[in-house]
Amino acid sequence: MGLTEKIVLGFLCAFAVLGVIRLFSAPLRLALKVLINTLLGFAALFVINLASGLTGFSLGMNLFNALVIGILGVPGLVLLVLLKIVFV
């Protein structure tokens, strides 16, 4: 295989990789957004539980709370806080 064939093959591989990245960029961007929102929700839950000594308000970490925060992120945490304020 000569040098020109290797260069052409390299360009074809680069275009194929760029095509695959472009094809999956929207779903990956959405997944990254959901992951960031989830991490922010768990970080906010951690901060709420850290401040529970001062405020007297805390949310336990159980399966239901983890699922709500994991799926909805920060809005899920706000929902759990509102539910606890209203019903408890």
N, CA, C and O atoms as a MOPAC input file, in Angstrom:
PM7 MOZYME 1SCF
protein

 N      0.86200 1    -1.16700 1     0.00000 1
 C      0.00000 1     0.00000 1     0.00000 1
 C      0.90900 1     1.23000 1     0.00000 1
 O      1.78900 1     1.36900 1     0.84900 1
 N      0.67900 1     2.11300 1    -0.96300 1
 C      1.51200 1     3.30100 1    -1.09900 1
 C      1.07400 1     4.41500 1    -0.15600 1
 O      0.08300 1     4.30500 1     0.56600 1
 N      1.84000 1     5.47100 1    -0.19100 1
 C      1.58300 1     6.61200 1     0.68600 1
 C      0.25700 1     7.29100 1     0.34700 1
 O     -0.47500 1     7.69400 1     1.25200 1
 N     -0.06000 1     7.42000 1    -0.92200 1
 C     -1.31200 1     8.09300 1    -1.29700 1
 C     -2.52100 1     7.28800 1    -0.85300 1
 O     -3.52500 1     7.86700 1    -0.43900 1
 N     -2.44600 1     5.96800 1    -0.93100 1
 C     -3.55700 1     5.14500 1    -0.46900 1
 C     -3.75500 1     5.28600 1     1.04600 1
 O     -4.88600 1     5.31800 1     1.53200 1
 N     -2.64300 1     5.37100 1     1.78100 1
 C     -2.73500 1     5.55600 1     3.22900 1
 C     -3.34300 1     6.90900 1     3.57600 1
 O     -4.14100 1     7.01000 1     4.50700 1
 N     -2.97700 1     7.93600 1     2.84200 1
 C     -3.53000 1     9.26900 1     3.08800 1
 C     -5.01800 1     9.28200 1     2.77700 1
 O     -5.80300 1     9.83000 1     3.55000 1
 N     -5.41600 1     8.69100 1     1.66500 1
 C     -6.83600 1     8.63700 1     1.29400 1
 C     -7.60800 1     7.82000 1     2.32600 1
 O     -8.71200 1     8.20500 1     2.71100 1
 N     -7.05600 1     6.71600 1     2.77300 1
 C     -7.71100 1     5.89800 1     3.79300 1
 C     -7.83000 1     6.66100 1     5.11000 1
 O     -8.84600 1     6.55600 1     5.79600 1
 N     -6.80600 1     7.42200 1     5.46400 1
 C     -6.86100 1     8.24900 1     6.67200 1
 C     -7.95600 1     9.29800 1     6.58300 1
 O     -8.68800 1     9.51500 1     7.54800 1
 N     -8.07800 1     9.96500 1     5.40900 1
 C     -9.14700 1    10.94700 1     5.22800 1
 C    -10.52400 1    10.30200 1     5.29500 1
 O    -11.44400 1    10.86900 1     5.88500 1
 N    -10.67500 1     9.12100 1     4.69900 1
 C    -11.96300 1     8.42500 1     4.74400 1
 C    -12.32700 1     8.04000 1     6.18000 1
 O    -13.48000 1     8.17200 1     6.59000 1
 N    -11.35000 1     7.57000 1     6.92800 1
 C    -11.60500 1     7.23200 1     8.33200 1
 C    -11.96500 1     8.47400 1     9.13900 1
 O    -12.86800 1     8.42600 1     9.97400 1
 N    -11.27800 1     9.57300 1     8.90300 1
 C    -11.58400 1    10.82000 1     9.60700 1
 C    -12.99400 1    11.29300 1     9.28000 1
 O    -13.72400 1    11.71100 1    10.17800 1
 N    -13.39200 1    11.23500 1     8.00100 1
 C    -14.74600 1    11.62900 1     7.63200 1
 C    -15.79100 1    10.69800 1     8.23500 1
 O    -16.86800 1    11.14700 1     8.62700 1
 N    -15.48200 1     9.40800 1     8.31200 1
 C    -16.42100 1     8.46300 1     8.92500 1
 C    -16.58700 1     8.75600 1    10.40700 1
 O    -17.70600 1     8.73800 1    10.91900 1
 N    -15.48300 1     9.02900 1    11.10600 1
 C    -15.55100 1     9.35000 1    12.53600 1
 C    -16.32100 1    10.64300 1    12.74900 1
 O    -17.15000 1    10.72200 1    13.65500 1
 N    -16.06300 1    11.65600 1    11.93300 1
 C    -16.80500 1    12.91400 1    12.05100 1
 C    -18.29200 1    12.72200 1    11.76900 1
 O    -19.13200 1    13.35600 1    12.40800 1
 N    -18.61800 1    11.85700 1    10.82300 1
 C    -20.02500 1    11.56900 1    10.52900 1
 C    -20.72400 1    10.89100 1    11.68900 1
 O    -21.86500 1    11.22100 1    12.01000 1
 N    -20.05400 1     9.95600 1    12.31300 1
 C    -20.63400 1     9.26100 1    13.46700 1
 C    -20.79100 1    10.22700 1    14.64000 1
 O    -21.80900 1    10.19600 1    15.33200 1
 N    -19.80900 1    11.07200 1    14.86800 1
 C    -19.90100 1    12.06200 1    15.95200 1
 C    -21.06000 1    13.01300 1    15.68800 1
 O    -21.82100 1    13.33300 1    16.60100 1
 N    -21.19800 1    13.46600 1    14.44800 1
 C    -22.30000 1    14.37000 1    14.10100 1
 C    -23.64600 1    13.67700 1    14.23600 1
 O    -24.62100 1    14.30100 1    14.65500 1
 N    -23.71600 1    12.41200 1    13.89300 1
 C    -24.96400 1    11.66000 1    13.99600 1
 C    -25.41000 1    11.50800 1    15.44400 1
 O    -26.59900 1    11.61800 1    15.74400 1
 N    -24.46300 1    11.25600 1    16.34100 1
 C    -24.80600 1    11.01600 1    17.74200 1
 C    -24.63800 1    12.24100 1    18.63200 1
 O    -24.75700 1    12.12500 1    19.85200 1
 N    -24.36700 1    13.39800 1    18.06700 1
 C    -24.11100 1    14.57000 1    18.90800 1
 C    -25.36300 1    15.04000 1    19.64600 1
 O    -25.27200 1    15.43100 1    20.81000 1
 N    -26.52600 1    15.01000 1    19.00000 1
 C    -27.75100 1    15.47900 1    19.67400 1
 C    -28.13400 1    14.57400 1    20.84200 1
 O    -28.39500 1    15.08900 1    21.92900 1
 N    -28.18000 1    13.25400 1    20.67400 1
 C    -28.49900 1    12.41400 1    21.84100 1
 C    -27.44700 1    12.50200 1    22.94700 1
 O    -27.78800 1    12.45100 1    24.12900 1
 N    -26.17900 1    12.63300 1    22.57800 1
 C    -25.13100 1    12.75900 1    23.58900 1
 C    -25.24200 1    14.08800 1    24.32500 1
 O    -24.99200 1    14.15500 1    25.52900 1
 N    -25.61500 1    15.14400 1    23.60800 1
 C    -25.79800 1    16.44500 1    24.24300 1
 C    -26.95500 1    16.39400 1    25.23400 1
 O    -26.86500 1    16.95800 1    26.32400 1
 N    -28.04200 1    15.72000 1    24.85900 1
 C    -29.18200 1    15.56600 1    25.75800 1
 C    -28.80200 1    14.73900 1    26.99000 1
 O    -29.17300 1    15.08000 1    28.11300 1
 N    -28.06800 1    13.66300 1    26.77100 1
 C    -27.63800 1    12.82700 1    27.89600 1
 C    -26.71400 1    13.60100 1    28.83200 1
 O    -26.80000 1    13.44800 1    30.05000 1
 N    -25.83800 1    14.42300 1    28.28000 1
 C    -24.94800 1    15.23600 1    29.11100 1
 C    -25.74000 1    16.25700 1    29.91800 1
 O    -25.42600 1    16.51100 1    31.08100 1
 N    -26.76500 1    16.84300 1    29.30700 1
 C    -27.60400 1    17.81500 1    30.00300 1
 C    -28.34400 1    17.15700 1    31.16300 1
 O    -28.42300 1    17.72600 1    32.25100 1
 N    -28.88500 1    15.96400 1    30.93800 1
 C    -29.58900 1    15.23600 1    31.99000 1
 C    -28.61700 1    14.84700 1    33.10400 1
 O    -28.96300 1    14.93900 1    34.28200 1
 N    -27.42400 1    14.42000 1    32.75200 1
 C    -26.42200 1    14.05300 1    33.75200 1
 C    -26.02500 1    15.25500 1    34.60700 1
 O    -25.90700 1    15.13200 1    35.82700 1
 N    -25.82200 1    16.39900 1    33.99100 1
 C    -25.46700 1    17.59800 1    34.75300 1
 C    -26.59500 1    18.00500 1    35.67800 1
 O    -26.35200 1    18.37200 1    36.82800 1
 N    -27.84900 1    17.94400 1    35.18400 1
 C    -28.99500 1    18.30300 1    36.01400 1
 C    -29.12500 1    17.35100 1    37.19600 1
 O    -29.44500 1    17.78300 1    38.30400 1
 N    -28.88400 1    16.07800 1    36.98000 1
 C    -28.94500 1    15.09200 1    38.05100 1
 C    -27.85600 1    15.34100 1    39.09300 1
 O    -28.12300 1    15.29700 1    40.29400 1
 N    -26.64300 1    15.60100 1    38.64000 1
 C    -25.54900 1    15.87500 1    39.57200 1
 C    -25.81100 1    17.13900 1    40.38100 1
 O    -25.51100 1    17.18600 1    41.57400 1
 N    -26.36800 1    18.16200 1    39.74100 1
 C    -26.71200 1    19.37800 1    40.47400 1
 C    -27.80700 1    19.11200 1    41.50300 1
 O    -27.78300 1    19.68100 1    42.59400 1
 N    -28.76400 1    18.25200 1    41.16300 1
 C    -29.81800 1    17.90100 1    42.11400 1
 C    -29.27100 1    17.18000 1    43.33200 1
 O    -29.65500 1    17.48700 1    44.46100 1
 N    -28.37500 1    16.22200 1    43.11300 1
 C    -27.78800 1    15.50200 1    44.25000 1
 C    -26.87600 1    16.40800 1    45.07000 1
 O    -26.80400 1    16.26600 1    46.29100 1
 N    -26.17900 1    17.33500 1    44.41900 1
 C    -25.34500 1    18.28000 1    45.15400 1
 C    -26.21300 1    19.20000 1    46.01400 1
 O    -25.85600 1    19.51100 1    47.15000 1
 N    -27.34900 1    19.63300 1    45.47100 1
 C    -28.25200 1    20.47800 1    46.25000 1
 C    -28.84600 1    19.70400 1    47.42400 1
 O    -29.01700 1    20.26500 1    48.50600 1
 N    -29.16400 1    18.42500 1    47.22500 1
 C    -29.65700 1    17.59200 1    48.32400 1
 C    -28.59600 1    17.46400 1    49.40600 1
 O    -28.91400 1    17.50400 1    50.59500 1
 N    -27.34800 1    17.31200 1    49.01100 1
 C    -26.25600 1    17.22800 1    49.96900 1
 C    -26.14600 1    18.52200 1    50.77100 1
 O    -25.95100 1    18.48600 1    51.98600 1
 N    -26.26900 1    19.65900 1    50.09700 1
 C    -26.18900 1    20.95200 1    50.78000 1
 C    -27.36700 1    21.13100 1    51.73400 1
 O    -27.19300 1    21.63500 1    52.84300 1
 N    -28.56100 1    20.72300 1    51.31500 1
 C    -29.73400 1    20.81100 1    52.18900 1
 C    -29.51800 1    19.97100 1    53.44000 1
 O    -29.83200 1    20.41300 1    54.54500 1
 N    -28.98900 1    18.77400 1    53.27700 1
 C    -28.74900 1    17.91400 1    54.43300 1
 C    -27.59600 1    18.42400 1    55.30100 1
 O    -27.59000 1    18.19500 1    56.51000 1
 N    -26.62300 1    19.11100 1    54.70000 1
 C    -25.55300 1    19.72300 1    55.49200 1
 C    -26.09300 1    20.85900 1    56.36200 1
 O    -25.65400 1    21.04900 1    57.49600 1
 N    -27.04100 1    21.60100 1    55.82000 1
 C    -27.59000 1    22.74500 1    56.54900 1
 C    -28.72600 1    22.35000 1    57.47800 1
 O    -29.33700 1    23.21800 1    58.10200 1
 N    -29.02200 1    21.07200 1    57.58500 1
 C    -30.16100 1    20.64200 1    58.39900 1
 C    -29.95400 1    20.94100 1    59.88300 1
 O    -30.93000 1    21.10000 1    60.61600 1
 N    -28.72600 1    21.01800 1    60.33000 1
 C    -28.46300 1    21.36800 1    61.72500 1
 C    -28.88300 1    22.79200 1    62.04100 1
 O    -29.32700 1    23.08500 1    63.15200 1
 N    -28.74400 1    23.65900 1    61.08100 1
 C    -29.12300 1    25.06100 1    61.27300 1
 C    -30.60700 1    25.30000 1    61.01200 1
 O    -31.25700 1    26.07600 1    61.71300 1
 N    -31.13400 1    24.61800 1    59.98800 1
 C    -32.51500 1    24.88200 1    59.57600 1
 C    -33.52800 1    23.93600 1    60.18200 1
 O    -34.70300 1    24.28300 1    60.29700 1
 N    -33.10000 1    22.75100 1    60.57000 1
 C    -34.03300 1    21.74500 1    61.06800 1
 C    -34.80300 1    21.06000 1    59.95900 1
 O    -35.75800 1    20.33300 1    60.23200 1
 N    -34.41400 1    21.27400 1    58.72300 1
 C    -35.09000 1    20.68700 1    57.56300 1
 C    -34.12000 1    19.76900 1    56.85200 1
 O    -33.01000 1    20.17800 1    56.50900 1
 N    -34.52900 1    18.53500 1    56.62800 1
 C    -33.66900 1    17.61300 1    55.89400 1
 C    -34.52500 1    16.66400 1    55.07500 1
 O    -35.69200 1    16.43100 1    55.38800 1
 N    -33.93900 1    16.13000 1    54.03900 1
 C    -34.57400 1    15.11100 1    53.20700 1
 C    -33.70400 1    13.86600 1    53.26800 1
 O    -32.49700 1    13.93000 1    53.03200 1
 N    -34.30900 1    12.75300 1    53.57900 1
 C    -33.54500 1    11.51900 1    53.64200 1
 C    -33.21000 1    10.99800 1    52.26500 1
 O    -33.89300 1    11.29800 1    51.28600 1
 N    -32.15400 1    10.21800 1    52.20300 1
 C    -31.77700 1     9.59900 1    50.94400 1
 C    -32.35700 1     8.19700 1    50.92400 1
 O    -31.79800 1     7.27900 1    51.52300 1
 N    -33.47500 1     8.03300 1    50.23500 1
 C    -34.07700 1     6.71700 1    50.07000 1
 C    -34.28800 1     6.47300 1    48.58000 1
 O    -33.95200 1     7.32500 1    47.75700 1
 N    -34.83600 1     5.33100 1    48.23600 1
 C    -34.98000 1     4.96100 1    46.83300 1
 C    -35.89300 1     5.93500 1    46.09500 1
 O    -35.58300 1     6.33500 1    44.97200 1
 N    -37.01400 1     6.32200 1    46.70600 1
 C    -37.94800 1     7.23400 1    46.04500 1
 C    -37.29700 1     8.58600 1    45.77600 1
 O    -37.38200 1     9.10600 1    44.66400 1
 N    -36.64800 1     9.15400 1    46.78500 1
 C    -35.99200 1    10.45200 1    46.60500 1
 C    -34.87900 1    10.36400 1    45.56100 1
 O    -34.72000 1    11.27100 1    44.74400 1
 N    -34.12200 1     9.29000 1    45.58600 1
 C    -33.04400 1     9.12200 1    44.61500 1
 C    -33.59100 1     9.02000 1    43.19800 1
 O    -33.01300 1     9.58900 1    42.27200 1
 N    -34.69400 1     8.30400 1    43.01600 1
 C    -35.28900 1     8.18500 1    41.68500 1
 C    -35.83300 1     9.52200 1    41.19900 1
 O    -35.62500 1     9.89600 1    40.04500 1
 N    -36.52800 1    10.24000 1    42.07200 1
 C    -37.09500 1    11.53100 1    41.66800 1
 C    -35.98600 1    12.51100 1    41.30500 1
 O    -36.06500 1    13.18100 1    40.27600 1
 N    -34.96100 1    12.60000 1    42.13300 1
 C    -33.85700 1    13.51600 1    41.84100 1
 C    -33.04800 1    13.02300 1    40.64500 1
 O    -32.58400 1    13.83000 1    39.83900 1
 N    -32.87500 1    11.72000 1    40.52100 1
 C    -32.12400 1    11.17300 1    39.40300 1
 C    -32.79600 1    11.41200 1    38.07300 1
 O    -32.11800 1    11.64400 1    37.07100 1
 N    -34.11700 1    11.36100 1    38.04000 1
 C    -34.84400 1    11.55000 1    36.78500 1
 C    -35.08000 1    13.03200 1    36.50700 1
 O    -34.87300 1    13.49100 1    35.38300 1
 N    -35.50900 1    13.78100 1    37.51600 1
 C    -35.89100 1    15.17200 1    37.29300 1
 C    -34.79400 1    16.18000 1    37.61800 1
 O    -34.82800 1    17.30700 1    37.12600 1
 N    -33.82900 1    15.79200 1    38.43500 1
 C    -32.74400 1    16.69500 1    38.77800 1
 C    -33.17800 1    17.74700 1    39.78900 1
 O    -33.85700 1    17.43200 1    40.76600 1
 N    -32.78600 1    18.99400 1    39.55400 1
 C    -33.09100 1    20.08900 1    40.47900 1
 C    -34.59700 1    20.32000 1    40.61400 1
 O    -35.06800 1    20.52800 1    41.73100 1
 N    -35.37600 1    20.29200 1    39.52200 1
 C    -36.82900 1    20.42600 1    39.70200 1
 C    -37.42500 1    19.30800 1    40.55800 1
 O    -38.39400 1    19.53900 1    41.28100 1
 N    -36.87400 1    18.12700 1    40.48900 1
 C    -37.32100 1    17.03500 1    41.34800 1
 C    -37.02300 1    17.29600 1    42.80700 1
 O    -37.82800 1    16.96500 1    43.67700 1
 N    -35.87600 1    17.88600 1    43.08300 1
 C    -35.53300 1    18.24600 1    44.45500 1
 C    -36.49500 1    19.30600 1    44.98200 1
 O    -36.94900 1    19.22600 1    46.12300 1
 N    -36.80400 1    20.29500 1    44.15300 1
 C    -37.76800 1    21.32600 1    44.55400 1
 C    -39.12300 1    20.69800 1    44.81600 1
 O    -39.80000 1    21.07700 1    45.77200 1
 N    -39.53300 1    19.75000 1    43.99300 1
 C    -40.79400 1    19.03700 1    44.20000 1
 C    -40.79600 1    18.29600 1    45.53100 1
 O    -41.78800 1    18.34600 1    46.25900 1
 N    -39.71200 1    17.61400 1    45.86000 1
 C    -39.62900 1    16.89100 1    47.12400 1
 C    -39.66100 1    17.84500 1    48.31000 1
 O    -40.29100 1    17.55100 1    49.32600 1
 N    -38.99100 1    18.97700 1    48.18900 1
 C    -39.01200 1    19.96000 1    49.28100 1
 C    -40.42800 1    20.49600 1    49.46900 1
 O    -40.90100 1    20.61000 1    50.59900 1
 N    -41.10400 1    20.82300 1    48.37700 1
 C    -42.47800 1    21.32800 1    48.48900 1
 C    -43.41900 1    20.26600 1    49.06400 1
 O    -44.29700 1    20.58300 1    49.86700 1
 N    -43.24000 1    19.02300 1    48.66000 1
 C    -44.07400 1    17.95100 1    49.20100 1
 C    -43.85300 1    17.79600 1    50.70100 1
 O    -44.80200 1    17.58300 1    51.45600 1
 N    -42.60600 1    17.90300 1    51.12800 1
 C    -42.32400 1    17.76300 1    52.56100 1
 C    -42.89900 1    18.94800 1    53.34000 1
 O    -43.42000 1    18.76700 1    54.44000 1
 N    -42.81100 1    20.14700 1    52.78800 1
 C    -43.35900 1    21.32500 1    53.46900 1
 C    -44.87400 1    21.24300 1    53.56600 1
 O    -45.43700 1    21.57100 1    54.61000 1
 N    -45.54100 1    20.81900 1    52.51800 1
 C    -46.99800 1    20.78900 1    52.48200 1
 C    -47.56000 1    19.64900 1    53.31600 1
 O    -48.52300 1    19.85300 1    54.05600 1
 N    -46.99100 1    18.46600 1    53.21800 1
 C    -47.60400 1    17.30300 1    53.82900 1
 C    -47.00200 1    16.89900 1    55.18100 1
 O    -47.56700 1    16.03300 1    55.84800 1
 N    -45.91700 1    17.47100 1    55.59600 1
 C    -45.32000 1    17.06900 1    56.87900 1
 C    -45.18400 1    18.25400 1    57.78300 1
 O    -44.70300 1    18.12100 1    58.90900 1

